[in-house]
Structure formats: C-alpha cells, structure tokens
C-alpha cells in the first residue's frame, strides 16, 4: 500500500464560518487497496460507488437492487440482455492534479468493467491485474459484450442466464471509475494512480492515506445524493479492539468497529456510548489446505473436525455473541440444510481416523491466525491457542503464525498456508456467495477465495448449475445437496456464526450497521 501523494493529513479543509465537523472511525486494519476492484474486502474504502446498491431481504430470500448510479434497468425475456439507464448529473471527484470536464456516463461503466474483463485494456495489468473477486464470481466467462447505447444508456449481454449476475454488479468490485481520469493518467505516464489516488462519485473524496495510521476523506460538495453533514471523515487504523474502545471512550473516535463481545455489557452501561448489534451474515472457519499433506487425506480432515471443541471456543471467545457453525453459511440464509449431521467432538474417534491415515503419532504443521478482529472472529490468536491445545491431545503439533492483514490474506489466497483461520461476510443474500465463491473450483486457483484449494467435481457441478437456474426451489435443492458433500469431504472446520457489534458515541446520529459488513457513513452526523 502506498502513502498519499503530496497531501497533508492535517488541515485539508478550508476555514469556514461554521466549525468544521470531523467524524473519526476506528477501523480494524489497513485497507489492502483503495480500489475495490483489486481486493475482496473493502476496509478503508468510502469514495467509490457501483451502479446500484444491494439490499438483502432475508425473510423473502431475495436481493433487491437499490438505484444509485443506475436509476433503472430492464432485462430481456431470455435473461441475457440487461439495459441500464444511468442517473444524470453524477459528478466525479476532483484532485490537485485532475479536474473532470464532464459528468459520469456510459463510457465510465464500460471502462470499469472492461478493465477487469479484457486483458487488452490499457489498465488491465496495472497494480497486478488479478481482479480476484471479478474472477471468483465467473464474470470473465459470463460476459458477452458491453455496449454504449447513448451517454446515459448501456446494454450488457451475457452468455447464459445467471441468477447472481445483477447482484454481482452491485458489489464493490464493480465500482465505476472515471474513464476521463484514466486517459489523463495515461498521458501523464502515471496509470498506477488510478488505484493509489482514486477518483470516484461517492459522498466523500479521498484525501490521503498513511499506512498503519489513517485514511482521510473530505465531504464531496457536488455529491448527487446531497452534501454530507460532516466535513471530514477519518479512518483511524487501530487493529487492537481494546485500544479502539479506549479511543471511543476518550472521544478520539466516534465510531468503532467490532468491539470484543466481552466488552458489550460495559459499552451498554456507559451513558456516553451506544452499542449496536445484529445477527451476522457470516461464517468463521479453519481452512484445511487440501493440496498439502496430510490434509489431502479426508480422514485427516475429518479427524481435525472431531478433535476441536468448537462449543468451548465459541463460549470462550464469542461469549453469547456466537453460535457453533456446521455448514458453510448461516441458518438465516435460504437453502441452509438443517438436516446435516455435524461432526461430534470425539477425541477417540479422531484418534482412530488419524491412525487409519498413518498418523497415529500425530504430525507437525502450521496454523495461521488472523492478526485483526473481524466480525466472524473477534480474537484470532485466542481461537488459535485453543485449537492448538485441542489438537495437541492427538499429537498434532501446531506452530502458530500470523502476518499483517494484507500479507496474511495474500498468503492464504495464494494457497501457502496448510491450516488457517479465515471467514466471510456475505456480499449478497444468496448461497452462491458462500458455496461457489469460497468452495468452488474457479476460486480454488492461486489468488482465489477458496483457501482450502478444494475442487470436488460433483460439488462444483451442483453449485455451478444452481446459479444458472432462475427458479429458487430448484436452486435450493442443489445447494442442500452441495452442503452435504462439503460436510462429508471436510475442507473446513466451520467454527461460528457471530452476532456483529459496532459501537458509537451518543453524539453520533444516522449511523446504521450494514448486514453485508460494509462501513457506510452517508448522512452520518455529530450532534
């Protein structure tokens, strides 16, 4: 991650008659990138927007796109052609080096999609050119063509009907960038700045980044949704949850991410603070790398499942804010297979399986643990220590390792960790976002989100067929069958689904938790 270019981290706002308002958010870690096209998490990003926003309605099991940059759209009867009508008057941010000459139009959407899609695009290889989430959801193979009808209308044609296509367009990785800014940077010979000094259309303008310290934004005066109540938005990078809470109590920050569940009662009792919580669309798990010995043997994977006292882990680390997981996604999401029998906590049974696999004396391996608190795992080190103690009873000797958040994710996605704590918060209200993105063959490649690198043909066929069917009842049957295979083959040890906490100071108004795990500060104010 690079630092900001020539931008002071202090005094970025001009002096005005009214006192400037600065909202400080204590975030849990550094952003892996300032452009969501390049990564699968969106920590530290608040400047860009996709064509629309996704809203999950779990009671009906549907995902309703909410108009944003696209005001409306139509879908052809065969489900192959999507025509989008863009909002007029949407302005891009300006910076010290670039002043846009026009509003957002269809060229910008085409530029942004084709950058990820086409290797011939002049910006495709900039910043590494991986676009892992774009690839994990199968966009390169699905897209047929993207056409400009006029400045405010475009048509996207896909090769086959796909139930998850429209929701995928609303994910952060499909943010709309400025084609004009790209052309300017190409002329300047500084194409990399499209990711390092981003230009977007969101309510806040990127104003600077200092690694391990801060990401800073200022309110966008010409935001199409209206000028924000606060003048400056600061992400104060604070990996330790206890330190985040100290900053919140002292007033150094106004909103904090993911307090420790053990601190929930203290926060609730503090008259200066407000505790927010909601059931999380998430899963925390241990990935077992099936391409590495001994985890290429299903008997070893099953034994590890049976040797972990997951109920004790959830009780000790999550308190009352977590439930033991058995499937790859939470029961709140449609098609959850409640009939699946979980592996019991059974040391003797695990010992027999290890002996059958030729590891009666155990073995030595690495367990990588999260360096930051996440909604699906509030304390990675503590969870790792408990797993280490459990597996030691079978002679499995774990070396506990970690790295900074960016390096940690890169190692796991590259398939270089034999065992690793990880997790996921759903980006859309669809099982595909868990079953295919996290366990499908496409995402088992190096760089993909399938950190177990598990590719099982029957499972993959089921989840691939499911997302190509529009009838939900048919899809549900396929997903239930896929969950049974995942349980049998055990590429993970599912640990927990968590209740997610956020905390604010009482003077904060308008802040709402997002079921999809994003931190949005539209319309948030300080009283």
Rosetta blueprint (number, residue, H / E / L):
1 X L
2 X L
3 X L
4 X L
5 X L
6 X L
7 X L
8 X L
9 X L
10 X L
11 X L
12 X L
13 X L
14 X L
15 X L
16 X L
17 X L
18 X L
19 X L
20 X L
21 X L
22 X E
23 X E
24 X E
25 X E
26 X E
27 X E
28 X L
29 X L
30 X L
31 X L
32 X L
33 X L
34 X L
35 X L
36 X L
37 X L
38 X L
39 X L
40 X L
41 X L
42 X L
43 X L
44 X L
45 X L
46 X L
47 X L
48 X L
49 X L
50 X L
51 X L
52 X E
53 X E
54 X E
55 X E
56 X E
57 X E
58 X L
59 X L
60 X L
61 X L
62 X E
63 X E
64 X E
65 X E
66 X E
67 X E
68 X L
69 X L
70 X E
71 X E
72 X E
73 X E
74 X E
75 X E
76 X L
77 X L
78 X L
79 X L
80 X L
81 X E
82 X E
83 X E
84 X E
85 X E
86 X E
87 X L
88 X L
89 X L
90 X L
91 X L
92 X L
93 X L
94 X L
95 X L
96 X L
97 X L
98 X L
99 X L
100 X L
101 X L
102 X L
103 X L
104 X L
105 X L
106 X H
107 X H
108 X H
109 X H
110 X H
111 X H
112 X H
113 X H
114 X H
115 X H
116 X H
117 X H
118 X L
119 X L
120 X L
121 X L
122 X L
123 X L
124 X L
125 X L
126 X H
127 X H
128 X H
129 X L
130 X L
131 X L
132 X H
133 X H
134 X H
135 X H
136 X H
137 X L
138 X L
139 X H
140 X H
141 X H
142 X H
143 X E
144 X E
145 X E
146 X E
147 X E
148 X E
149 X E
150 X E
151 X L
152 X L
153 X E
154 X E
155 X E
156 X E
157 X E
158 X E
159 X L
160 X L
161 X L
162 X L
163 X L
164 X L
165 X H
166 X H
167 X H
168 X H
169 X H
170 X L
171 X L
172 X H
173 X H
174 X H
175 X L
176 X L
177 X L
178 X L
179 X H
180 X H
181 X H
182 X H
183 X H
184 X H
185 X H
186 X H
187 X H
188 X H
189 X L
190 X L
191 X L
192 X L
193 X H
194 X H
195 X H
196 X H
197 X L
198 X L
199 X L
200 X L
201 X L
202 X L
203 X L
204 X E
205 X E
206 X E
207 X E
208 X E
209 X E
210 X E
211 X L
212 X L
213 X L
214 X E
215 X E
216 X E
217 X E
218 X E
219 X E
220 X L
221 X L
222 X L
223 X L
224 X L
225 X L
226 X L
227 X L
228 X L
229 X L
230 X L
231 X L
232 X E
233 X E
234 X E
235 X E
236 X E
237 X E
238 X L
239 X L
240 X L
241 X H
242 X H
243 X H
244 X H
245 X H
246 X H
247 X H
248 X H
249 X H
250 X H
251 X L
252 X L
253 X L
254 X L
255 X E
256 X E
257 X E
258 X L
259 X L
260 X L
261 X H
262 X H
263 X H
264 X H
265 X H
266 X H
267 X H
268 X H
269 X H
270 X L
271 X L
272 X L
273 X E
274 X E
275 X E
276 X E
277 X E
278 X E
279 X E
280 X L
281 X L
282 X E
283 X E
284 X E
285 X E
286 X E
287 X E
288 X E
289 X L
290 X L
291 X L
292 X L
293 X L
294 X L
295 X L
296 X L
297 X L
298 X H
299 X H
300 X H
301 X H
302 X H
303 X H
304 X H
305 X H
306 X H
307 X H
308 X L
309 X L
310 X H
311 X H
312 X H
313 X H
314 X H
315 X H
316 X H
317 X H
318 X H
319 X H
320 X H
321 X H
322 X E
323 X E
324 X E
325 X L
326 X L
327 X L
328 X L
329 X L
330 X L
331 X L
332 X L
333 X L
334 X L
335 X L
336 X L
337 X L
338 X L
339 X L
340 X L
341 X L
342 X L
343 X L
344 X L
345 X L
346 X L
347 X H
348 X H
349 X H
350 X H
351 X H
352 X H
353 X H
354 X H
355 X H
356 X H
357 X L
358 X L
359 X L
360 X L
361 X L
362 X L
363 X L
364 X E
365 X E
366 X E
367 X E
368 X E
369 X L
370 X L
371 X L
372 X L
373 X L
374 X E
375 X L
376 X L
377 X E
378 X L
379 X L
380 X H
381 X H
382 X H
383 X H
384 X H
385 X H
386 X H
387 X H
388 X H
389 X H
390 X H
391 X H
392 X H
393 X L
394 X L
395 X L
396 X L
397 X E
398 X E
399 X E
400 X E
401 X E
402 X L
403 X L
404 X L
405 X H
406 X H
407 X H
408 X H
409 X H
410 X H
411 X H
412 X H
413 X H
414 X L
415 X L
416 X L
417 X L
418 X L
419 X E
420 X E
421 X E
422 X E
423 X E
424 X E
425 X E
426 X L
427 X L
428 X L
429 X L
430 X L
431 X L
432 X H
433 X H
434 X H
435 X H
436 X L
437 X L
438 X L
439 X L
440 X L
441 X L
442 X H
443 X H
444 X H
445 X L
446 X L
447 X L
448 X L
449 X L
450 X L
451 X L
452 X L
453 X L
454 X L
455 X L
456 X L
457 X H
458 X H
459 X H
460 X H
461 X H
462 X H
463 X H
464 X H
465 X H
466 X H
467 X H
468 X L
469 X L
470 X L
471 X L
472 X H
473 X H
474 X H
475 X H
476 X H
477 X H
478 X H
479 X H
480 X H
481 X H
482 X H
483 X H
484 X H
485 X H
486 X H
487 X H
488 X H
489 X H
490 X L
491 X L
492 X E
493 X E
494 X E
495 X E
496 X E
497 X E
498 X E
499 X E
500 X E
501 X E
502 X E
503 X E
504 X E
505 X E
506 X L
507 X L
508 X E
509 X E
510 X L
511 X L
512 X L
513 X L
514 X L
515 X L
516 X L
517 X L
518 X L
519 X L
520 X L
521 X L
522 X L
523 X L
524 X L
525 X E
526 X E
527 X L
